Amino acid sequence: MTPKSILPYYHPSTVVFVDDNQRFLSSFTLLLSEQLAFRCFSSTSVALEFVNHHGSMVPLDQRCFSFLGQQHRAGGALRLDLALIEQEISNPDRFRDISVVIVDYDMPEMNGLSFCEKIQNRRIKRVLLTGVGDEKIAVKAFNDGLIDRFLTKSDPDIEKKINQTISELQRRYFEDISSMIQNTLAMKSPEFIRDPEFVSMFYTMIEKRNIAEYYYVEDPNGFLMVTHDGRLYRLVIYSESQADEQIFSIRRFNPPADIVSRLKNKQAVIWLWASPEDVDESDDFDWHEYIHPAKKISGGKSWLYALVENPPADIEYDEQQASYASYLAQLDAAG
């Protein structure tokens, strides 16, 4: 099911499986999506240590905010630094975030509910694997808010359900950790983030292009996108009125007639990441480098969007070291 809105950012995260039966763990992981990052533990104590102490990095939603003025005075205000969101693509540790823990209920050292109670990060989503006789316990735990889902090991549809559950809970995890950013952006973020037609197009594009992660950016509005293997894209988005304003703003630079014509006919959008004023008089400004074929989508209002491959980005980024594919390769190498 297509989500109702686009999150400010999303990237792959790690799932932890805990079951004292190593043979079950080995067979169970064969049911998982090939593009899922996961860690398996047969010891509850080792798993709990890993989940609670896997890293000390301050979460992105906390790093993006700072105080203007005096923090403890009435005049102090929070400032959101959106530039830090897109810079997260250069952080190779982002995929190590644990979003979901899936734990067996019946284990000798510690049962699954006790394990879930001891998870310190309450944002992590918890799934209990049960036997047929444990369903009443699981239902009560769910109603009490101790777990987020429960699945029966013997369910004939377990393969479909486990992958669907993980996908849904990983999104819920990002909804939680980005809620403060969402609330801050609510008064200024463009309407396409919640436009059903645009949202549907967005997620179709992600699937088609094998986009693994995305980050909201401004000037112009849109998203920085990264594929599974680390290739960069920039989704540039304008409302029709914003596109018309772009035509007006470039007229003082006397752009070529064919450029103006394409913009007027809504066949393209322009993204001036450099200005004609910055070019020496002896050099020609290549307008065609800044114009991109656009598509139009009509939802709550009409939007023009262009997907720019390998865009300029003032970010230190090494796709060989910081891509999701490289992280999965590290997990495979570690066994």
N, C-alpha and C positions, 0 to 999 in steps of 0.2 A: 504494500500500500504506500502510495506517495505521501511523504510528510506534508503538513500544512504550511510549513515555512522553511526558509533556509537559515541555518545556524550561522553565527558570526565566523566560526571556524570549525573545522573537523579534520581529524587525521586518524589513521589506524592506531589501535591500542592493543594491549596484551590481555589475553584471557588466561586465568589460572584454573587448572583442574586438580582436584584433590580426591584420591581414592586409594585405600590401602591395598587394593588388588591391582598389582602391576600389570597383570595380563589383561584385565578389563581396560585399564588406561590405554594400553597399546592398541587394543582393538577399537576402542571408542574414538580415538583420535583419527582413525581412518575415515570416519564419517564426516570430518570437518572440512570446511572449505580450504582449498589449497592456499588461499591468500590470507588465511587467519594466522596471526602470531599468538602462540600459546606456550605455556610452561606447565609441566605435569609433575605432581608430587605424590608419592605414596606414603609419606610421613606427614602427619598433621602439624607436628611441632616445627619441622623444617619449612613447611608451606606457610605457616602463620608468621614465622620469622621473615620469610621472603616478602609476603604481602605487606607486612607492617613496617618493614625497614628496607624496601627495595631501592629507595633513592631519597635524597634530601633536597631535591630541587624545588624551589617555590613554584606552585602552580601558575600557569600562564595568566589565569584570570586575576590573580593577585599582583603579578608583575606589571600588568597593563595600567594599573591605577597608581596615582600619586596624589598628594594633597597640595592644593594651592593655598597659600596663606598659612595660618597657624592651625595645626591639626586639632588642637583641643579648644579652639575658640569658635564662637558662633559664626565668624566670617569665613572659616575654613571650608574648602570645597574640594570634591574629588575631580581629578582630571584623568580622562581616558586617553592613553597614547596608542592610537590605532596602528602606528608604525611597528610597534612591538608584536602585533599579531602576525603580520606577514613575515617578520624576521624569524618567526618560529621555524620556518623551513630549514634554517641553517643549524637547528638544534638536533643533533643525531639521537639524543636521548628521549625525544618526544614520544616515540613509539613504545617506550618502556612503561608508560602510564598503564596501570592496571585498571581496567574498566569493569570487568566481570569476573567473578569467582564462581566456579561450579564445583560443588562439593557433595560427596556421598553422605547420606545420613548415617548409615550403620557402619561405624568404624571403631576398632577396639581402643585406640589411644584417646580419641576425642570424637564424639559424634558431630554430625554436620551442623546441627543447630548451635552447639557450644562453639564450634569454629566460627560460625557467622557472628555470634555475639562478641567474639574477641577481635574482629576486624576493626581497626581503629579508624580508618577512613570511611565515614558513613556514606560518601558519594559512590563508593564501589557497589555495583549491583551484585546481588547474591542469588544464586540458583541452587536449589536442593534437589539432588537425585535420590529417588526413593524406590523401595520395593513396594509391591502391591499392598502389603499390610501396614505401611507407614503413611498412607495418604491422609488419614485423619490428623496425624501430627503435623504433616506439611500444610494442610489447609489452615490449621490454627496458627502456625508460624507465619503464614502469609497474611492472615487477617490481623495478626498482631504487629505486622510491619517488620518482622525479623528477616524475612526473605522477600525477594521481588518476584520470583517464579518458583515453581517446582515441576519436575518432570519425572515420569515413571520409567525406570530402566527398561522394562519389558514392553513399552509402547511400540507397536509395529511401525509407527511413523516417527520414531525417535530421531532419525537422520534429518528429516525435514524440519522437525520441531526444534532440534538443538541449534541448527544454523539460523533459523528464523528468530529464535529467542535471543541468541547472541547479537544478531544484527539490531534487533529492536532495543535491547538493553544498552548496547554501546551508544546508540543515538540518545537514549534517555540520559546516559552518563554525561554526554556532551551538552545536553540541554541543561543539566544541573550545573556543570562547571562553568558554563558560559552565561548563566542567567543574569548575573550582575552586568555583564557587557550588553546583553540583550536589552535590559531595562534602561541602561544609559543611552543606548542607540535609539530607543523607541521613539523619541521625540524628533530625531533627525534622520533616521535611516530611510532610504527610499522605499517606495511602496512595493517594488518588485519582490522584495524579500517575502512578502505575504500574498502576492498576487497568484491565485491558483494556476492560471495558464502559464505564467512565467516559471513558477516553482516546478510544474510538471516538465517543462522544457529543460530546466536546469538539471534535474535528476536523470532525464533521458540522455543529456549530453555527458554527464559524468559516467554513466554506464557505457556509452558508445566509445568514449575516449579513454576508458580505463583510468579515470581520475581517482586517485587514492585519497587526496587531501585538498582542502581549499580554505582560503583565508580572505575575509572581507577587506577591501581596500577602498580608498577614496582618491579623488583627483586624477582621473575621473572615477565615478563609482563603478564597482564591479568586484571581481574576485581574482586573486592569484591562485592558480591551480597547479597541482603537481601530479603527474602520472605515477603509476606503480613503480616504474623504472627510473623516475626522477626527472622526466622532461617537464619544462615549465610552459604554462600557458597563462595569458592574461585575458579574462573576460571583461570587455569594456561595454558598459551599458549606459544608454542615454534615453531619456524620455524624448518625445518628438520636439517638445519646446526647448529642451536642452540642446538637441541636435541643431535646431535653428539658431540658437544663441552661438554655437560654435562657428556657424557660417558667418554671422555678423562679426564675431571677434577676430576672424582671420582676414577680413577684407582689407584692413589697413596694411597688410603685407603683400597685397596684390598677388594672390595665388593664381595659378594657371586656370583657365576657363574650364578645362575638363574636370579639374578637382572640384570646383564650385558646382558644376553641373551634377556630378555624382552625389554630392552632399545634398543638393536641393531635391534630387529625385529619390532620396533616402536609399540609395544603392550602397552607400558606404558611410562610415563615421571616421572622424579624424581624432587622433590622439597625439597631441603635440608634447611629447616628452622632452623635446628640445625646441627652442624658439628660433625663428628666422633672425631675430635680433642678435643671437649669439654667434652667427656665422659671419666670417670675414667677408667684406664686400667683394673680394676677388673670387670667392667660392660661391657656387650655386647651392641653394637650399633645395634638397630633393624632397619635394612634397609627397611624392609617391611612397616614400618610406614611412610616412605617418598616417596614411589613409588605408583603411581596411574594409574589405567587403562586409556588408552588414545584412542582417536579417531582421524582419519586423515581426513582432508578436503583439497581439491585441488581447489584453485581459481587462483589468480594471481601468487601465489606460494603455496607450500604445507605447511600446518600447522598441528601440533599435539596439541590437547587440552584435558584437564582433568578437571572435575568438582569435587572439594573436598568439602565434607560436613563437617560442623562444624570445619573450619580450625583454626589453631592458629592465634591469632591476638592480637597485643600489643595495644589494645584499650579498654577503659572502656565502656562496652556495656551491657545494661539490656533490654532484649527483651520485658519484661513485661511493661517497662516504655517508651521505645524508638521505638517501632514498629509502623507501620502504622495502624495496627488493634487497638492498644491501643488509637491512636489519633482519629480514627473513633468512638470508644466507648465513648471517652470524648465528642465528638460532639453530639452523641445521648443522652448522659446523660444531656447535657446542653439544650437539646430541640431545 
